[in-house]
Amino acid sequence: MNETIGLILLIVGVSFDVIGCIGLVRLPDIYNRLQAATKCVTLGTCMILLSVLFYTGFNPIAIKALLCIWFVLMTSPTGAHAIARAAHRSGIRLWEKSVMDKYADDREGSEDKA
C-alpha cells in the first residue's frame, strides 16, 4: 500500500515539475516565470521527496527527504522573492498586459511619506 501511495505521489510530483518547466519556457516575463518556478516546482519537488518517505518507509533516507522538503520550502520562495525584487529594482519592466505593479505602488507610497 505504501509503495502505491509513493508511486502516486511521484507521478503527481513529476507532473507538477513538468508543468513548472513548461511555464518557464512559455510565460512572457521574469515575474511570471518566477511564479511558475516557485509554485509548481516547489510543490512538485516536495511531492517527489514525500514519495521517497512512503516508498522506502521511515529510515535515514526518509529523514533526509524530510530535511530536503523543509529546505526547499524555506529557500525556494525566499530566493524567488529576492530575484523578483532585484529584477524590479534593476528596471526590468513587467509584461505589457500586466494589470498592476503592487511593488511600485508600495515604493512610491513610502517615498511620498519620507
ABEGO torsion letter per residue (X at the ends): XAAAAAAAAAAAAAAAAAAAAAAAAABABAAAAAAAAAAAAAAAAAAAAAAAAAAAEBBAAAAAAAAAAAAAAAAAAAAAAAAAAAAAAAGBBBBAABABBAAAAAAAAAAAAX
